[in-house]
Amino acid sequence: DLAPPDVESAALDRLTAERERLGPVNLVAESELAEIETARLTGTAERDELHEAINRLRGSIGSLNREGRARLLNAYTRVDGHFRSLFTTLFDGGQAHLELIESDDPLEAGLEIMAQPPGKRLTALTLLSGGEQALTAVALIFALFLTNPAPICVLDEVDAPLDDANVERFCDLLDRMTMETQTRYLIVTHNAVTMSRMHRLYGVTMIEKGISRLVSVDLQAAEGLIAAA
């Protein structure tokens, strides 16, 4: 049975109003939903891969830090051992050591040089005299070269603040270093005692104003000629 016209009209108006509230029908909504879902799944997979990469990177960093700490502590121990021995040799007594400071982590710690020349108290390097600082620095440099030798070492006037007795000890240690390592040592000096202990001397003279000349003398050969004369 058909409803009365006014009822049918009211129902039609209601349905029309509901359809208008829904807005226009999106005929591609299903395909758009599928694309969005695919993008979501792809983003989730990429996020998971990124988390895995971050975890792997953190693991690698941790491994490198552990290896770095082990190598640093090994090198530190070796250098410190050589430094202690060389300091005592150069000062004809006393004691010195290296000390990690400011952090328990070797990779972040600073390095303090503690020294006690004969007859003095243990103190930091900065509180020593100029000559004592120079000898201590030489001991540390040679300790590094004994630990990890290099082809060449240039020392620029390290003997300048030293008296003759300390210059002799420096030269004695330099002779020892030339025998114990394959390093060639180039010493820049104005000290006559140091010059007399070298194997070969190089000097620069000015024969005319503005004209320099390099002079080389083999001391061992010169001594041989003098002895033969």
C-alpha positions as CSV (number, residue, x, y, z in Angstrom):
1,D,0.0,0.0,0.0
2,L,1.2,3.5,-0.8
3,A,1.6,5.9,2.0
4,P,-0.3,9.2,1.8
5,P,1.3,11.7,-0.4
6,D,2.2,14.0,2.4
7,V,4.0,11.2,4.3
8,E,5.9,10.2,1.1
9,S,6.9,13.8,0.5
10,A,8.2,14.1,4.1
11,A,10.2,10.9,3.8
12,L,11.7,12.1,0.5
13,D,12.7,15.4,2.1
14,R,14.3,13.6,5.0
15,L,16.3,11.3,2.8
16,T,17.3,14.2,0.6
17,A,18.5,16.2,3.6
18,E,20.5,13.2,4.9
19,R,22.2,12.7,1.5
20,E,23.1,16.4,1.4
21,R,24.6,16.2,4.8
22,L,26.8,13.3,3.6
23,G,28.2,15.5,0.9
24,P,29.2,14.4,-2.6
25,V,30.0,10.7,-3.0
26,N,33.7,9.9,-3.5
27,L,33.8,7.1,-6.0
28,V,37.5,6.5,-5.6
29,A,37.5,6.4,-1.8
30,E,38.3,2.7,-1.7
31,S,41.4,3.0,-3.9
32,E,42.6,6.1,-2.0
33,L,42.2,4.1,1.3
34,A,44.3,1.3,-0.2
35,E,47.0,3.8,-1.2
36,I,47.0,5.4,2.3
37,E,47.2,1.9,3.9
38,T,50.1,1.0,1.6
39,A,51.9,4.2,2.5
40,R,51.3,3.6,6.2
41,L,52.8,0.1,6.0
42,T,55.8,1.4,4.0
43,G,56.4,4.1,6.6
44,T,56.1,1.6,9.4
45,A,58.7,-0.7,7.7
46,E,61.1,2.2,7.1
47,R,60.7,3.3,10.7
48,D,61.6,-0.2,11.9
49,E,64.6,-0.3,9.6
50,L,65.7,3.0,10.9
51,H,65.5,1.8,14.5
52,E,67.5,-1.3,13.6
53,A,70.1,0.9,11.9
54,I,70.3,3.2,14.9
55,N,70.8,0.2,17.2
56,R,73.5,-1.3,14.9
57,L,75.2,2.1,14.9
58,R,75.1,2.4,18.6
59,G,76.5,-1.1,18.9
60,S,79.3,-0.2,16.5
61,I,80.1,3.0,18.4
62,G,80.1,1.1,21.7
63,S,82.5,-1.4,20.2
64,L,84.8,1.3,18.8
65,N,84.8,3.1,22.2
66,R,85.7,-0.1,24.0
67,E,88.5,-0.8,21.5
68,G,89.7,2.8,21.7
69,R,89.8,2.7,25.5
70,A,91.8,-0.5,25.5
71,R,94.3,0.8,22.9
72,L,94.6,4.1,24.7
73,L,95.2,2.5,28.1
74,N,97.8,0.2,26.5
75,A,99.6,3.1,24.9
76,Y,99.3,5.1,28.1
77,T,100.8,2.3,30.2
78,R,103.7,1.8,27.7
79,V,104.5,5.5,27.4
80,D,104.3,6.0,31.1
81,G,106.7,3.2,31.7
82,H,109.3,4.6,29.3
83,F,108.7,8.1,30.7
84,R,109.4,7.1,34.3
85,S,112.7,5.4,33.2
86,L,113.9,8.2,31.0
87,F,113.1,10.9,33.5
88,T,115.3,9.1,36.1
89,T,118.1,8.8,33.6
90,L,118.0,12.5,32.5
91,F,117.8,13.8,36.1
92,D,120.2,11.2,37.5
93,G,117.5,10.3,40.0
94,G,114.0,11.6,41.0
95,Q,110.8,10.2,39.7
96,A,107.9,11.1,37.4
97,H,104.7,9.7,36.0
98,L,101.7,10.5,33.8
99,E,98.3,10.8,35.3
100,L,94.8,10.7,33.7
101,I,92.7,13.5,35.3
102,E,89.2,15.0,35.2
103,S,87.3,11.9,34.0
104,D,87.2,8.1,34.7
105,D,86.8,7.6,31.0
106,P,90.2,7.5,29.3
107,L,88.7,8.9,26.1
108,E,87.5,12.0,27.9
109,A,90.3,12.4,30.5
110,G,93.0,15.0,30.5
111,L,96.7,14.2,31.0
112,E,98.9,15.6,33.8
113,I,102.6,15.3,34.0
114,M,103.8,14.9,37.6
115,A,107.5,15.2,38.3
116,Q,109.9,15.1,41.2
117,P,113.5,16.1,40.4
118,P,116.1,14.9,43.0
119,G,115.7,16.8,46.3
120,K,112.3,18.3,45.4
121,R,108.7,17.6,46.0
122,L,106.4,15.9,43.5
123,T,104.7,18.6,41.5
124,A,103.0,19.4,38.2
125,L,105.1,20.2,35.2
126,T,104.1,23.8,35.1
127,L,105.7,24.4,38.5
128,L,109.1,23.2,37.5
129,S,112.0,25.5,36.4
130,G,112.6,26.1,32.7
131,G,115.5,23.6,32.6
132,E,113.5,21.0,34.5
133,Q,110.5,21.5,32.2
134,A,112.8,21.1,29.1
135,L,114.3,17.8,30.4
136,T,110.9,16.5,31.4
137,A,109.5,17.3,28.0
138,V,112.5,15.5,26.3
139,A,111.8,12.4,28.5
140,L,108.2,12.4,27.4
141,I,109.1,12.9,23.7
142,F,111.6,10.1,23.8
143,A,109.1,7.9,25.6
144,L,106.6,8.4,22.7
145,F,109.3,7.5,20.2
146,L,110.2,4.4,22.1
147,T,106.6,3.4,22.1
148,N,105.8,4.2,18.5
149,P,109.0,5.2,16.5
150,A,108.8,7.6,13.6
151,P,111.3,8.0,10.8
152,I,112.4,11.5,11.9
153,C,112.4,13.6,15.0
154,V,113.2,17.4,15.0
155,L,114.1,19.0,18.3
156,D,114.4,22.8,18.2
157,E,116.8,24.2,20.8
158,V,115.6,21.9,23.6
159,D,119.0,22.3,25.2
160,A,118.8,26.1,25.4
161,P,117.8,26.3,29.1
162,L,120.2,23.5,30.2
163,D,123.5,23.8,31.9
164,D,126.5,21.8,30.6
165,A,126.0,18.8,32.9
166,N,122.4,18.4,31.8
167,V,123.4,19.0,28.1
168,E,125.8,16.0,28.5
169,R,123.0,13.9,29.9
170,F,120.7,14.9,27.1
171,C,123.3,14.0,24.5
172,D,124.0,10.7,26.3
173,L,120.3,9.8,26.1
174,L,120.2,11.0,22.4
175,D,123.0,8.5,21.6
176,R,121.0,5.8,23.3
177,M,117.9,6.7,21.4
178,T,119.8,6.5,18.0
179,M,120.8,2.9,18.9
180,E,117.5,1.7,20.3
181,T,115.3,3.2,17.5
182,Q,115.4,3.6,13.7
183,T,114.6,7.3,14.1
184,R,116.8,10.0,12.6
185,Y,117.2,12.9,15.0
186,L,117.6,16.4,13.8
187,I,118.8,18.8,16.5
188,V,118.6,22.6,16.1
189,T,121.1,24.0,18.5
190,H,123.5,26.9,19.3
191,N,125.2,24.9,22.1
192,A,128.8,24.0,21.5
193,V,128.6,20.9,23.7
194,T,125.6,19.5,21.8
195,M,127.3,20.3,18.4
196,S,130.4,18.4,19.5
197,R,128.3,15.3,20.1
198,M,126.5,15.2,16.8
199,H,127.5,13.0,13.8
200,R,127.1,15.7,11.2
201,L,126.7,19.5,11.4
202,Y,124.8,21.7,9.1
203,G,125.1,25.4,9.2
204,V,124.0,28.4,7.2
205,T,126.4,31.3,6.6
206,M,126.0,34.5,4.7
207,I,129.0,35.0,2.4
208,E,127.6,38.2,0.9
209,K,124.7,40.3,2.0
210,G,121.5,38.6,1.0
211,I,123.3,35.4,-0.1
212,S,123.1,32.4,2.2
213,R,125.2,29.3,1.9
214,L,124.7,25.8,3.5
215,V,127.7,24.2,5.1
216,S,127.9,20.6,6.1
217,V,130.6,18.9,8.2
218,D,130.9,15.2,9.0
219,L,132.4,15.3,12.5
220,Q,133.4,11.7,12.6
221,A,135.3,12.0,9.3
222,A,136.9,15.3,10.5
223,E,138.1,13.6,13.7
224,G,139.5,10.8,11.6
225,L,141.5,13.3,9.4
226,I,142.8,15.1,12.5
227,A,143.9,11.8,14.1
228,A,145.6,10.8,10.9
229,A,147.4,14.1,10.5
